[in-house]
Amino acid sequence: MNKKVIAHLFIRKSAIEVFEKLAIELIQQSREEEDCLTYNLYQDILNAEEFVFIEEYRDQNALDFHFKTAYLNTFINEIKDFQSKEMIVQII
């Protein structure tokens, strides 16, 4: 069964440009994963400091693989100082 991830991120205004560059790299690398079906980033139209990643994977194994990738973990560490509050991640 497919797995979806909805990750809400809250980025300080001063860091949005750098965050977006890092996110583009993450998106490109993630989309190359064999079992990644979709991987997109959206910015809230009413609050430019809120972003949502919506991702879909073929199954739990594909999701587990993604969570273990070096590029995802590097991204998470790189954006820690950019966040105004902790990200919210839902897996459905």
Contacts in CASP RR format, 6 or more apart in sequence:
PFRMAT RR
TARGET T0000
AUTHOR 0000-0000-0000
METHOD contacts of the structure
MODEL  1
MNKKVIAHLFIRKSAIEVFEKLAIELIQQSREEEDCLTYNLYQDILNAEE
FVFIEEYRDQNALDFHFKTAYLNTFINEIKDFQSKEMIVQII
1 59 0 8 1.000
1 60 0 8 1.000
2 37 0 8 1.000
2 56 0 8 1.000
2 57 0 8 1.000
2 58 0 8 1.000
2 59 0 8 1.000
3 56 0 8 1.000
3 57 0 8 1.000
3 59 0 8 1.000
3 60 0 8 1.000
3 62 0 8 1.000
3 63 0 8 1.000
3 91 0 8 1.000
3 92 0 8 1.000
4 54 0 8 1.000
4 55 0 8 1.000
4 56 0 8 1.000
4 57 0 8 1.000
4 91 0 8 1.000
4 92 0 8 1.000
5 53 0 8 1.000
5 54 0 8 1.000
5 55 0 8 1.000
5 56 0 8 1.000
5 57 0 8 1.000
5 63 0 8 1.000
5 89 0 8 1.000
5 90 0 8 1.000
5 91 0 8 1.000
6 52 0 8 1.000
6 53 0 8 1.000
6 54 0 8 1.000
6 55 0 8 1.000
6 89 0 8 1.000
6 90 0 8 1.000
6 92 0 8 1.000
7 52 0 8 1.000
7 53 0 8 1.000
7 55 0 8 1.000
7 87 0 8 1.000
7 88 0 8 1.000
7 89 0 8 1.000
7 90 0 8 1.000
8 50 0 8 1.000
8 51 0 8 1.000
8 52 0 8 1.000
8 87 0 8 1.000
8 88 0 8 1.000
8 89 0 8 1.000
9 19 0 8 1.000
9 50 0 8 1.000
9 51 0 8 1.000
9 52 0 8 1.000
9 53 0 8 1.000
9 79 0 8 1.000
9 83 0 8 1.000
9 87 0 8 1.000
10 49 0 8 1.000
10 50 0 8 1.000
10 51 0 8 1.000
10 83 0 8 1.000
10 84 0 8 1.000
10 85 0 8 1.000
10 86 0 8 1.000
10 87 0 8 1.000
11 19 0 8 1.000
11 49 0 8 1.000
11 50 0 8 1.000
11 51 0 8 1.000
11 79 0 8 1.000
11 82 0 8 1.000
11 83 0 8 1.000
11 84 0 8 1.000
12 49 0 8 1.000
12 82 0 8 1.000
12 83 0 8 1.000
12 84 0 8 1.000
13 48 0 8 1.000
13 49 0 8 1.000
15 79 0 8 1.000
15 81 0 8 1.000
15 82 0 8 1.000
16 48 0 8 1.000
16 49 0 8 1.000
18 82 0 8 1.000
19 51 0 8 1.000
19 79 0 8 1.000
19 82 0 8 1.000
22 75 0 8 1.000
22 78 0 8 1.000
22 79 0 8 1.000
23 41 0 8 1.000
23 51 0 8 1.000
23 53 0 8 1.000
23 75 0 8 1.000
25 71 0 8 1.000
25 75 0 8 1.000
26 71 0 8 1.000
26 72 0 8 1.000
26 75 0 8 1.000
27 39 0 8 1.000
27 40 0 8 1.000
27 41 0 8 1.000
29 69 0 8 1.000
29 71 0 8 1.000
30 36 0 8 1.000
30 39 0 8 1.000
30 55 0 8 1.000
30 66 0 8 1.000
30 69 0 8 1.000
30 71 0 8 1.000
30 72 0 8 1.000
31 39 0 8 1.000
33 57 0 8 1.000
33 62 0 8 1.000
33 65 0 8 1.000
33 66 0 8 1.000
33 69 0 8 1.000
34 62 0 8 1.000
35 57 0 8 1.000
35 58 0 8 1.000
35 59 0 8 1.000
35 61 0 8 1.000
35 62 0 8 1.000
35 65 0 8 1.000
36 55 0 8 1.000
36 56 0 8 1.000
36 57 0 8 1.000
36 58 0 8 1.000
36 62 0 8 1.000
36 66 0 8 1.000
37 56 0 8 1.000
37 57 0 8 1.000
37 58 0 8 1.000
38 54 0 8 1.000
38 55 0 8 1.000
38 56 0 8 1.000
39 53 0 8 1.000
39 54 0 8 1.000
39 55 0 8 1.000
39 56 0 8 1.000
40 53 0 8 1.000
40 54 0 8 1.000
40 55 0 8 1.000
41 51 0 8 1.000
41 52 0 8 1.000
41 53 0 8 1.000
42 51 0 8 1.000
42 52 0 8 1.000
42 53 0 8 1.000
42 54 0 8 1.000
43 50 0 8 1.000
43 51 0 8 1.000
44 50 0 8 1.000
44 51 0 8 1.000
44 52 0 8 1.000
49 84 0 8 1.000
55 66 0 8 1.000
57 63 0 8 1.000
57 66 0 8 1.000
63 91 0 8 1.000
66 72 0 8 1.000
END
